[in-house]
Amino acid sequence: MNEFELITQLTRSLPTNKSVVVGPGDDCAVLDLGLPDRLLLFKTDAVVEGIHFTPDTPPEQIGHKALARCLSDIAAMAGTANSALITLALPRKFDSDRVEKIYAGMNALARRYDVAIVGGETTVNPERMLVSVALLGTVARGKCVLRSGALAGDAIYVTGELGGSLAGRHLEFEPRLAEARWLADHFSLHAMIDLSDGLAGDLRHVLKASHVGAELLATAIPVSRSARAASKAESSAKTPLLAALTDGEDFELLFTVASRDAVPLLDAWKQAFPKVKLSCIGKITSGEGITLRDQHGARKLAAHGYIHFT
């Protein structure tokens, strides 16, 4: 049983109440607690030693990544982060200086985005370190962007560049909070997700939620220099394109808009965010799955992104 099969099994009969607008199945839960102009966003995520970082990872980068992952999910809903709780699980013999530096990394990022860290929990975990973040945010009513709104004919966009995260990019990324809110304020976004498990996997979440398919243009996918460099290594079996599709931990935004908005959006983006690349990589179709078009023609994409427990 892989990660997504387990999630499906566990979420079949979860209790709910009248405050739930969106439950499991999107980047954040969306709750209506009666605020006149805003909805509440609720997210949790964890980084685990040996999976998301190594014993040699600089501790400030561990803290940065732990919080930034949740901030990226808030961005995927076009929201604003507000406050966080931190659960810290440590071996019995831990380095207190290293733990303090992990918090320094979290604190620096939190201050940049005006996020309060309001408490948490500490516990023993004998084998390895784990840092879990629970994050609250808000989004203006009418501005929340879900995975489920993509329509046939939509243009598909991604921010930044993809692939090669293991070269260190997964520890240093900046969540696209400002970009996402700007997009929601200036254009009608149909669907959005952050790319945590790889383009090939995360796009499928949008397609499944929206009951549509997609066609991608191979030459339009923005492959990072890190992915190109990694592909030259003798030990690498991945092409740069496959790395961009499957490596994961890019934490860029993928979103769809009506085709009529595609050119105006790109022009406006260049003025608003001249240092952040934006690429139109394909279109939403009425079919199923992902078709990849390259110089050899079109074929169904079999590759997936990262999946836990496989």
N, C-alpha and C positions, 0 to 999 in steps of 0.2 A: 504494500500500500504506500503510494507516494504522498507528498505533502497535500496536494489538492484533493485527492481521494479522501484523505483523513479529514480535511476541513469540511468537505461535503457531508461526510458521515456525522461529524460532531455538531454541525449547525442545523441538522434536520428538524430538531425539536427544541430549540432554545426558547426560553421564555421571553416575552416582549411586553411592552406597555404602550400607552398612547403617546408617549414622548418620542418614540422611534420613527424617524422619517426614512432613514436608510440604515439597515443592519449589516450583517456580514455580507461580503461580496464586493466591496469597493475599497478605495484607499483609506477612508476613514468612516466611522459611524457618524451619522448625522442625526442630531436630536433637537427637538423643539421644546424648549423649557419656558416658552411664553415671552421671551424677549421681543419687543415690538418690531425691531428691524433686523435681527440677526438670528441665525441658527448656530447651534453648538457643534463643533467637530471634536471627535474623541478618537485617539489613536494610541496603540502601544507597539513597541518593537524591541528587539534584544540583539545584542552582539555577544558572541561566544568565542572565547579563546580557542584557537585551533580551527575555527570555521570562518570567522569574520576578521580576525587579526591573529598575530602570532605572539609568542612570548617576547620577541625582540621588537615589536612595534612600539614606536615612541608613544608614551602614555597620553600625551596631549592629543595625539591623533586618534587614539581610541575614544577619548571623550568627545572629540569633535564628531567622529563618525556616529557614535551612539545617539547623539541628539539630532544630527543632521539627517539621519534616515527618517526619523519621525517628521521633521520639518519638511522634508521632501514630499511626504504623503499629504500634509496640510496644503502644500503648494498644488498638488494634483487636484485638489478640490477648490482651488482659487481662494483659499482662506488665509487667515492671519493667526499665527500662533500666540498663545497667551501664557500658559503655565505648565510646568512639568513636575512629575514625581520620578525619583530615581530608585530602582531596586539594584542593589549591589551584592552579588554573591561571590565570596572569596574563599580560597583555601585557608586552612587554619594558620599556616605560616605565610603571611603576606607581607609585602613591602609597603609600609604606610606612606613613604615618600612617593612611590609610584602611583598609589591610589589618589593621593592629593593632586598629582599632576594630571591624572585622568579628569578629575573635577575641574582643574584649571582649563583644560581643553573644552569641556562642556560649558563652563562659565563664560569663556570668551565668546563662543558662538551665541550663547543665550543673550548676552548683552547686545550683540549686534542686531538681534531681531526683537529686542525688548521682551524677552521671555523670562518669566520668574521661575526659578527652581524652588519649589515650596515644601520640599521634604522628600520622604521616601522610606526605604527599608534596607537593612543590612542583614545578611544571613551567611551561613557557612555552606560552601560547595567544595567538597574535598578535592576534586580532580582539577578544576580549572576555573578561571574567572568568567563571570557573566555580568553584563550591565544591561538592565532593562529600563526603558523609558516609557512612561505613560504621559501623553501630551494632550492638553486641551487647547482648542482654538475656536474661532468663530468665522462665519462667512455671512455676508449680506444676503438677506432673503432675495431670491430670484437670481443670484449670482453663482450658486453652488454648481459645479460641473461634475457630472457622474461619468461612469464608464459606459452607460447604457444608451446614450443618445445618438450614436453615429448613424448616419443615413447613407444609403447608396448614392454615389456621386460626390460625396465629401472628399476634399483634399486632406491628405495625412501629412502632418508636420512633426518634426522633432527639433528640439533645441540642441545646441552643442555638437559634440562629436562622440562616437560610440566605439566601444571595444578597447581592449588593453588595460582594463581596470587594475589588474594585478601588478602593473608597473608602479602603482602607488596612487593612482587617481581615485581609487575607492576610499582613501583615507583623507583626501583633501578637497573633495567636491563642495561646491557652494549650492545649497538648495535654491531652487528657482522661484522663491516666494514672490519677489517683486515682479518678475516676468509674468507669472501666472495671474496675479491680480490685474496687471495692465491688460493682459489678453482678455480677461473676463469683463473689464470695464469698457473696452473699445470694440470688441467683436462678439458675435454670437457663437460661442464654442459649443459644439454638439456633444463631444466626449473628450475626456482627458484621463491620463494615467502617468505615473512616474515610472521610469525604466529602471527597476531594481533587479529583475531577474533576466534581463536581456530582451531586446526588441522582438525576437521571434516568439518568446513566451508571453510577454506583457501585452503585445498587440492582440494576441489570441484572447486575452481576458476581455478586451474591448469588443472584439468580434462576437464572443459568446454572449456577453451581456446585451449587445445591440442586435443580435440575430442577423448578422451580415458577414460578408467576406472582405478580402482586401487584395489589391494588386500592388506590389512594390517594384520600383525601378532600381535595379542593382546599382547602376552608376550614380544614382542620386543619394544613396545612403552615405552619410558623412562618417567615414572611417577615420579614427584617430591616428596620430603619429605613433602612439604607443602600440596600437594593434598592428600597424605596418612593420614596426621594428621587431615585434615579437614573432611575426610570421617568418622573418629571415633567420631566426634561430634554428639550428639543426634539429633541435628536439621538438619543434612545433609542428603539429599536424594540421593546424588551422590556417586557412587563408585569411587575409585581413577582413574580407567581407564576412566570412563565417564568424570571426571574432566579434565583429560589430553586431552581428545578429544574436549571438549566444553567450558572450562572456558575462554579461550582467554587471550590476553595481555601477552603472553609468549615472544614475539618478538625474537624468535629463527628463524633460517633459515630452510626451507624445500626445497630440491632440488632433481633432478633426474639425473642419469648418466647411461651410457650403463653398462650392467651387467658385461662385461669384465673388467671394471674399478673399480668395487665395492671393491674387496680385496686390490688392490694396493692403492686405495684412503684411505681406513681405516688405512692401515699400515703407509702411509705417514702422515696422519693427527695426529696420535699418537706422531710422532716425532715433528711435527710443533706446535701442540696445546695440550700438555699433560694435561692441566688443564680443557679443554673443552670437554665434552662428545660428541661423535658422534655415532648415532645409525642408522642401516639399518632396517627400519620398515615394508618393503613390496616391492611390485613391481607394475609397471604400466601394465595394461592389455588392451586388445582390446575391452573390453565390455563397459558398462556404469556404473556410480555410484561407490560407495565404498563397497567392500565386506570385512567384518571383520572375521578373522579366529581365533578361540580359541579352548579350549579343548572340546567344544561341537560341533565343526564343523564350517562351514562357513555360514554367513548370511549377508544380505544387511544391511548396517549401515543407520539407519533412523535419527540419531542425527545430529544436525547442530551446528555450533558455534554461537557466539553472532551476532544478527542482530538488528540494530536500527529500531525503530517504530513498533516493534512487541510486 
